[in-house]
Amino acid sequence: MEQQPRNDLNISGIGRTGGGCYKNVRIDGVGKVGGDIDCLKFICNGTVGIEGSLHAESMNINGTAKVEGAVTLDEMVIGGMATFKDEVHCRSVAINGRASMDKSLKSDRVEVGGTLKAKGDVQCEAFSVKGQFTIDGLLNADQVDIKLNLPCSAHEIGGEHIVVRKWKNLRFWEQLQFGFSARLKAHMIEGDQVDLEHTEADTVRGNDVSIGPGCTIRLVEYKNTIHRDPEAKIGSCVRI
């Protein structure tokens, strides 16, 4: 049986559809989707609400989007505002606007230049930040690279290589507005190699640990090596 060709779906005014399979979906106006969407490309420059799930090769949000169901993608780019009520699975995520996840996010690569808020866990291979994030659950990534210019927080952070630095390229007004509050807060940080600056944590544990300037850590547990900056505040340091 021959597969039916996919048609495009375009909403430029105010429109509603019941969902379905499409080639490209483009929302330039105000759209409502009453079911599941399966497409190759999903582009939103306006406002859209999807009451079902979304499956696509790529998703690009420059306007405002809300998805009630599960999301499965290859590539996600958010330049506007997006809210996801269910789990999100994708290969790569680039957040330059604002993204809110009510459940977990799983991806190979996550880049945050804007704002990420996740109520569940974030699991990926590489997590890179020059923006702001709040993760209520576990951030678990092989490589964690955080350049602080805004306040960031996670309940727990785990990975192989974890690096936290103050971003040096802040403009003058940004230094006045955010410089003193640009810190990472976490209950637990654990990795093979942990290199921290301007971090506040209850426990830091790793094989090779470096606690740099601006850090306040209640307990540091290390296996191989430890480096302590004179400006760092450490309650106790234990070799395990």
N, C-alpha and C positions, 0 to 999 in steps of 0.2 A: 504494500500500500504506500502510495506517495505521500510524503509529508506536506501538509498544507503550508504555503508560504506565509511568513510573518508580515504583517502590515505595521506601519508606523502609527503611533498615537500622539497627537498634538493637541494641547489645550492652550489656547491663547486668550480666551476670555474667562468665563465661569462655566465649568463643566463637571460632569460626573460619569464614571464608568464603573462597571461591575468587576473589573479585573480581566485577566486573560493573558494570552501569549502574544507578544509583539516583537518587532525588530528593534525600533528605537522609540523611546517614550520621552517627550519633551513637554514640560509644563512652564509656560510663560505667563499664565494668568493665575486663576484660583481653581484648583482641581481637587476632587474627592474620588478616591478609589475604594469601592465597596467590597473588594475581594483580593485575591492573590495576584501579584504581577510577576510574570516571567518574561524577561526581555534581554536584549544584548546591551543596550546603553540606556541609562536613566538619567535625564538631565532636568533639573528644576531651577528655573530662574525666577519663579514666582512663589506661590504657596501651595503645598499639597499635603493631604492627609491620606494615608494608606491604612485601611482597616484590616488588611490581611498581611501576608508575608511578601517579601521582595527577593527575587532571584535574578541576578544580572551579572554580566561581565564587568561593567563599570557603572559607578554612580557618581554624579557630580552635582553638588548642592551649592548653588550661589544665592538661593533665596531662603525659604523656610520650609522644612519638611518634618513630618511626624509619621513614624511607622509603628503600627501596633504589633505586627507579627515578627517572626524571625527573619533575619536578613543574611543572605549568602551571596558574596560578591568575590570577584577577583581584585578589583581596585575601587577604593573609595577616596574621593576628594571633597572636602567640606570647606567652602569659603564663606558660607552663610551660617545658618543655624539649623541643627538637626537633632531630633529626639527619637531615641529607639527604645521601645518598651519591652522588647524581647531580646534574645541573644543575637549577637552579631559575629559572623564568621567571614573572614576575607583574607586575601593574600597580602595586601598593602593598604595602609590607611594614612592619609595626610590631612591633618586638621589645622586649617589656617583661620577658621572661624570659631564656632562654638558647637560642641557635640556633647550630648547628654545620653548616657547609657544606663537604663534601669536594671539591666542584668549584665552578663559577662561579655567581654570582647576577646575574641581569639583571632590572631593575625600573625603572619610571618614578620611583618615590619610595621611599626607605628611611629609616625613623626608628628609631633605636636608643636606647632608654631602659634596656635591660638589657645583655646581653652577646652580641656577634656574633663568631664565629670562622670565618674562611673560608680554606681552603687554596688556592683559586683566585682569580680576579679578581672584583671587584664593579663592575658597570657600571649607572649610573642617571642620571637627570636631576638629581635632588636628593637629597643625602645629609646627614641631620641627626642629630647625636649629642649625647646628654646622659648616655650610659652608657659602655660599654667596647667596643672592637673590636680584633681582631687579624686582619689581612689579609696572607696570605703573598705574594699577587700584587699586581696593580694595582687601586687604587681610582680609577675614572674617572667623574667626574660634572660636569655643568655648574655646579652650585652645591654647594659643600662648606661646611657650617656645623658646626663641632665646638666644643662647650662642655665643657672638660675638668673632670672630677671624679674620673677614674680613669685609669690608664695606658692609652694607646692606641698602636697601631703599624700600619704598612703598609709594604710594600717600596717601592712607588711611589704617588704621588698626583698625578693630573692633572685639570685642570678649568679653567673660565673664571674663576670667582670662588671663592677658597679663603680661609676665615676660621677661625682657631683662637684661642679665648679660654679663660681659666680661668673655670669656672663660679662665679659669686659667691654662689650660694644654698646653699652647703654648711653643714650644721649643725656645731656645734662638734666633736662626736666624729668626724665625717667629715673635718673639716680636720686633726685630729690623726692619723687613720688613713691618709688618702689624699692630703692636701694637698701634701706634698712630692714624691710620686711621680706626681702627675697631670700627665703630660707626653705629648706626641706624639713618636714616633720614626719616622723614615722615611729611606730611602736617598736618594730623589729626590722633590722637590715642584716641580711645574711648572704654571703657569697664567697667564692674562692679568693678573689682579689677585690678588696673594698677600699676605695680611695675617696675620702669625703672632705668637703669644705662647707661651712655655713649650714650645718645639719644639726637638728635636734632630735634625739632618739633615746628610747629607753634602753635598748640592747643592740649592740653591733657585734656580729660574729663572723669570722672568716679565717682563711689560712694566712693570708698576708693582708694586714690592715694598716691604713694610713689615716690618721685623724688630724685634719688640717685646721687652719684658722677659722674662727667663727662657729666651732662645733661645741655642743653641749650634750654629752653622752653619759648616761648613768652607769652602764656596764659595758666594757669592751672585753670580748673573748677572742683570743687569737691562737693559731696553731704554730705558725712558722716565724713570722716577723711582725713587728709593731713599730710604727712611727708616730710620735706625738708632737704636735706643734706646741710651742710654749703658750700660745694664746688659747689653745683648746682647753675646755673644762671637762674632765673625766672623773666620774665618781670612783670607779675601781676598774683595774685592768688585770685580767687573769689569763694565764697561758693554759690551754686545754690540750 
